[in-house]
Amino acid sequence: MSFDHRLLAAFDAVAEHGSVGRAAQTLNTTQPTISRHIKLLERQLGNPLFDRDVYGMHLTPAGADLLPRARLILHEMELAQEMMDAHRGLLRGAIRVGAVAAVALTFLPAILASVTRKAPHLKIEVQVGSEDQLDRALADREIDIMFATAPPREVEAVAIGSRSFGDRCVVFCAADHPLLQAGRVTAADAVRESWAMGHPGATTRLQFERLVRKAGFDLPRVALQTDSVEVIMAVVSGSAVLGWLPEPILQATSLRNRLVVLHVPELEFTRTFRAYRRARGTFPPAGQILLDTLADGTLPLPQAGKEAHRPRPAGFVKQAGAA
């Protein structure tokens, strides 16, 4: 059976938006056209794809089975066109990238800026989330490239590109925190304090909890839970709670003059990021431009384990005696 792109696109849009009207707006066409395409597809397949009621359009079991396959076909059709454009020397198409906040707010912008200079007609989409969220996004084909510290678990994936980069997660506090008056801060001192952390299950929080347990301590009290690193930094800068985030994020924030890194070796963690793609299916030609950029040795990317050579912005204070 051959599939018509227009019919599959109409089916996908109705499934996503739950109504013919919103699907028509998304595809810039009319409601009768969308309805006609859905009816034609249902006739071709011999199964109803939607249940209709006053609340909208809902997938039938047959429609639910078809949806992921229809999206895969649409995605492959799009990639095929991009590949043909690439053969004609047209650097078009889209790059859909997923990254955790530490990468998206610090290292990724330089990579993407270089990509846009090389291929200004490319469309770049960036999804920021936790590694488990990005894992699912890669499996669901919402992104094509994922920057992560470990291979995805939800889908078979392979590391791509020849270059990795890293950062270090550290303890930090407000510049006027009472702990700073005591001189060197130990891990025991730190875990007695209250903390601002990501939600339970977030990648950085799990890493932090493993470090605390490995050091032989009970988990500290968490006074604030949020997945927003901006909120964590803002709360820490104006209170007595401690935080634990990648150091490059602290260096990049406008709050850096109000934050201090506490040198607590037992609670420091070095991470290495690699780029991953799905092991199966077509890789978008536009994605190769990003990989070529990532491999460019002239693009400065921090290497994990080399924090001693990382410059610190003016005003970002390091506790006396810290390494």
N, C-alpha and C positions, 0 to 999 in steps of 0.2 A: 504494500500500500504506500502511495506517495502522500506526503503531507504538504499542505499549502501554508506558507508562512503567514498569510493574512488570517487564516482560520485559527492557527495556533496562537498567534498574537492576541486575537480577540478572546480566546479561551483563557489565556494567561492573565489578561487584564481584568476580566470579569471575576476570575478566581481570587485575584489579589484585592480588588476593591469591593467585591460583593454586590455590585449593581451594574446594569448595562449603561446607565447614565454616566457614572464616574469612569467606567472603562472607555466610553466614547470620548470623554474629555481628555483622558490620558493619551489616546491614540489619535486625537485630533480628527475625529470622524463623527458620524451621526449614530444615534441610537438604533434606527432601523437597520443600518449596515452591520452593527455589532450583533443584533438579534439574528439577522440573516446568516451571518458567519457561524454563529453558535449552532443554529438549527441545521445548517449544512454539515458541520463537523459531526454532530450527533447522528445525522442520517448516514454519513459515511462509515462511522464506527459501529452503528447499530445499537447504541446505548445512550440513555439520557445522561448528560454530564452534570446537570444542575437540577436541584429542586427549587421551585419558585414559590415564594410566599410574600406577604405584605412587608416583611422585614428585609427582603432582598433575595439574592441568588446564593445558594449553598451547594457545595459539591456533593454529588452522589458518590457512593463507593467507587463506581467506575471512574468518575471524574477525579477523585482523590488519587487513584492509581495512575491516571494519565498525567497528572500535573507535573511531577518531577521529570518524567520522560519528555513531556512537551517542552519544558524549560531547557532541558539538555539539548534537544533538537534546535531550539531557537538560538541557544548559545553557540552551538557548533556552526549554524548558518552564519551568524555574525562573525565568527572567527574566520570562516572560509572567505568571506568578503574582505576582511582585513588582510588575510594572507595574499589574496589576489592584488589588493592595493599595494602591498609591500613589494610584490614582484614588479609593479609598475613604478616603483620608486616613490610612492605616496606614503609618507609617515603619518598615517592616521590610525584611528581606532581608539581603544580605551585601555587604560591600565587600572585595575581595581586592586588596591593594596590594603592590607589589614595590619595594624600595629598596636602594641600597648602604648599607653600615654608617654612612657619614658622615651620611646623611640619617636613617636609622632610629634612630640613637643621639642625634641632636641636634635636628633641626627637626621630624621627623615626629610625635613624641609630642605636641607642642603642637597640631598640626593635628588629630590623632585625638582628643585630649581634648575639643577644641571640638565635634567631630562627635558624640561620645557624649553631650555635654550637650544638643545639639539633637535627637538621635534615639537615646534610650537603648535602644531595642529592636533596633537594628541589630547584626549580627554583623560584626566586623572581623577579617580575617585578614591578617597581615603576613608576607611572605617576604623575608628578607635574603640578599643574595648579590652576586656581581660583576655588572657590567652584561651580560656575555655570558650568564650564567646566567639573569638576569631577562629578557633578550631571548628566550631559548628558552621560558621560563615564560609569557610573553605570547603567543607563537606557539602554545603547547600549551594555551592557555586555562586555565592554572593561576592566573593573576592577571588582573585587568581593567584596572588602572592601574599604570603603571611610572614611577618618577621616575628620570630619566637625563640625562646631559649631551648625548646625541645620539639621533636617532631609531633605533629598533630596526632590525636588519638581517635578522632571521629572518622578519619578517612585515611587511606593509604597515601602517603606523601613522600617526596624526595627533597633533599637539600639541593639548592641550586645556587650557582654563583661560586666564585672562588674566594670570596672575602667575607669575613665575619667581623663583628665589632662588639664592644661590650661596655658595661658600666658597673658601678658599685653602689649597693644600697647601704645607707648609713643612718645612724641615729642623729636627730637634730632637735633643737629647742629654740625658744625665744632668746633674743640677745640679752635679756635681763632676767633669765631664769635663775632661781636661787641655787640650783646645782652648780652654776659656774663659780660661785664663791668658795666652793669646797676644793678647788683644784682639780686633780684628775678624777674622772667619774668612772666607777667600776660598773660591771654588768649588774651586780647586786643592787647598786644604787639606782640604776636605770629601771630595773623591773619593779621596783617599789613605787614608781611613779605611775600616773594615769597616762593613757595614750590615745592618739587619734589614728585610726587604722581604716583600711578597706573593710568591706563586708566579709563575714566568714565565707571561706571558699575562694576568695580572691587570691590570685597567684602570689602577689607580694605578701599578703598576710600569712598564707601557708608557709612561705619561705621564712618569714620572721618567726613564726611559732616553732618551726623545726630548729632554728638557731637557739631559741630560748630553752627548749627542752634539752637540746644537746649540751647546753652550758650547765644543765642541772637545776634549772629554776622552774617554778610554776609560772603559768602565763599571767602577764600583768592585767590590771583592770583596763578595759577599753571604754573611755568616756565618750568617744565620738566614733561613729561608723558611717563612712561615706565612700563611694567609689570616685569621688571628685578629688583629684590631687590638689586642685586650686583651693578647695574648701579646707583640706587638711593643712596646707601651708598657712592659710589665713588664720585658722583657729590656733595653731601652734604659735604663730608669731605674736598673738595677743593674749596668751594664757600660759598656764604652768604645765600643760600636757606636753608629752613628747611625741615625736613623729618618726617614721621610718620610710624613706623614699629613696629612689635613685639620685645620686649626687648631681648629675647633670641637670635634673629638673630644678633642684635648689639653686644652682648657679644661674639658670635662665630666668627665674622668676623676678618680678619687680620687687618682691618682698625680701630679696637676698640680704639687704642691709639689716634686716630685723631677725635674721635666723643665724644660728651657730651650729656647726657640725660638731658633735661630741665623738671623740675618738674612743670607741668601745669595741676593741677587736673581736670579742666573742659574738658581737651583734652586727658585724659587717659581712656583706655577701657580694661576691663578684659574679656577674652574669655575662654570658656570651650569647649574642643573637646571630641567627642564620636566617636566610630566606628559604621558604619552603613553597612548593607547588604540589598540586594533586599529581599522583603517579600515573593516573589514567586520564585520557581525554586530551584534547588539543590545547596547547599552550599558546596564548595570544601573541602574535608577532610583536605587538607593541611592548609586551613584557620583556623581550630581549633587550630593548633599549635601556630599560631600567637596570637589568643585570650588567650590561656593558658599562653603565655609569657606575654601578656599585664596585665593579672590578677596577675602575680607574684609580691608579695609585696616587694621582694628584688631588683626589677628593679626600680631605682629612676626616677620618673616622676614628674615634677613640678605641683603643684595644684593651680588652679586659685584662686586669692585672698590671696596668701601667699607670695607675692613678697618680703616682708621684710626679709624672711629667704633665699632668693636666693643669692648665692655668686656672687660677681662681680670680673671678672678677673683683674689682675694687669694692670694698665694703663688705665682702663675704668673709666673715670672721671665722677663724679656726681656733679651737680651744688651745691654750698654751700646753705644750708638751705632746701634742698630737703628732702622729707620724705623717 
